[in-house]
Amino acid sequence: MVNVAYCDCPTGIAGDMVLGAVLDAGVPLAYLQAELGKLGLGDEFALEIERVTRQGQAGTKAHVHLQDQGSHHHAHHHGRHWPEIVQLIQAAALPPQATAWSLRIFERLAMAEGAVHGIPPEKVHFHEVGAVDAIVDIVGSCLGLDWLGIEAIYCSALPSGGGTVRAAHGILPVPVPAVLQLYQSRQVPIYDNGIQKELVTPTGAAIVVALAEAFGSPPAMEIRKIGLGAGRQDLATPNLFRLWIGQLSPALAPTGIPYQTDEIIELQTQVDDLSPQAMGYTLDALYQAGAVEVFTQAIMMKKNRPGLLITVLSPLATALACEEVLFRETTTLGIRRQSQARHILRRELVTITTPYGPIQIKLGYWGLELVTIQPEYEDCAQLAATQQIPWREVHRQAMAAAYALYRD
């Protein structure tokens, strides 16, 4: 069974509404406070919840109180740059899924804000969004979804809202430019529900644009639990974000998409005057910097010189670090860079027992169907070395054990 969440947004979505909804669905406040404490922002905020009603409907309102400790302007007014926020989240040692989701949301926000202001994402300065409350809203929401065991997220169409809103750069039309940019990146369906207010904030839009498998009708699911997160204002319709939590049952074939989508940056350059030893070192350094794949091809270059075409695939968050490695360690003077959409199987990492010891296995799912089973190379190599058996034998036992468990 796949645990899914459907984000139902009749009055839009904001970061604090998602945070309220996960708390309303049963995530312990003390757990979120303890995990958020690891971000090292302890003295800058306090998280509280309040039961409220919106047009007679009860829900949970999350309050992120920012502490003014004399250093009034410290982070709230100065905000932070995207790379700083990435470091903050990576250094916190949160559960892996919550970390991955949080980084993906901030990546989407940085790209949207960068596109709006005409600057590279690395230079984006988060005033509205990067301030502490957005970090708490985003990381807290991801911690909550992870605690609830959510494996796939779907989202309704979003109401457009209207009117204007005051922001750091003056008065902006609603939807604000960053939200429109986020919509465009995923072709989000929108409609007018008649309410002329800011209904979707950049933080709210980034959460669903980064995490949702698809937008539109709910998938065929059995509903087990509902979390209601209240917005700040009272509107004509109860201002509640509704998180439907349940399972895609195999009996109800999922109406979702069988793969996940993400974005990868491809870096390419070619060199004809680099020592092979330097190339070996560079490959290791690129993986250290966060590349997911590095490969080289032998090519013929000008003046009939044999050369190498170097291709690096990296998430956006580490692409700059990979470029720096290429410039520092190789003789190249220029790197081509392009962004590509990737379809990836939903993956799960499980540990299985074999006669030689425990081995991690990567499972890949096309929709609900298990299509690939792959033992982790390093685990097999370690057992082969310590127990003096051929790697192929360890790998064969791992495959046999995995097939026995997952192919029945």
Protein Blocks (a to p, Z undefined) as FASTA:
>chain_A
ZZddddddfnocafklmmmmmmmnopafklmmmmmmmnopmmmpccddddddeehiacdd
dddddddehjlmlmmmnopafklmmmmmmmnopafklmmmmmmmmmmmmmmmmmmnopaf
klpccfklmmmklmmmmmmmmmmmmmnopabdcdddddebgcjdddfkbcaddddfklmm
mmmmnopacddehiacdfbdfklmmmmmmmpmbgcdddddddfbdcddddfbdcfbdcdd
ddddddddfklccfbdfbdcddddddddddfkbcfklmmmmmmmmmmnopabdcdddddd
ehhiacddddddddfklmmmmmmmmmmmmmbfbdcddddddddddddddddddfkbccdd
ddddehjacfbdcddfklmmmmmmmnopafklmmmmmmmmmmmmmmZZ
